[in-house]
């Protein structure tokens, strides 16, 4: 009498396969689902919601991101802003060109270092950035209100790990 082979043991949720990928289909947030695919879905949903809520400003997602990062009113070098928004310098140049054409920012040489470009909000840029900041903050509060501080901290830890891995 032969016995049937035992089924393979189920991988633990989040286990990696032989290629370093999650050994589970993306099941929209189920244990073992791909964190990267879930992040991509959340990013797209967030960008669509922000675009709808900020449509009156007529900004692209990259312009919204730049204004959000400038919303504290502190001038930044183009390099600092590029690092904050996570954009390549060539992409950031186009974003800054459009924001400057709309009258939302000015660019000039940094005192003591003419090679550095300093980006500052104008009065209309401060108004747009304030609107962006309020909208982003409101969305974040709505999205995270049912999470514990530990869950939010864990989310930030995942984002930091992904950012470091892609650097």
Secondary structure, DSSP 8 states (H G I E B T S, - for coil): ------------TT-B-TTSSBSS---SSSTT--HHHHHHHHHHHHHHHHHHHTGGGT--HHHHHHHHHHTT---EEHHHHHHHHT--HHHHHHHHHHHHHTTSEEEEEETTEEEEEEEEE-HHHHHHHHHHHHHHHHHHHHHHTTS-HHHHHHHHHHHHHHHHHT-
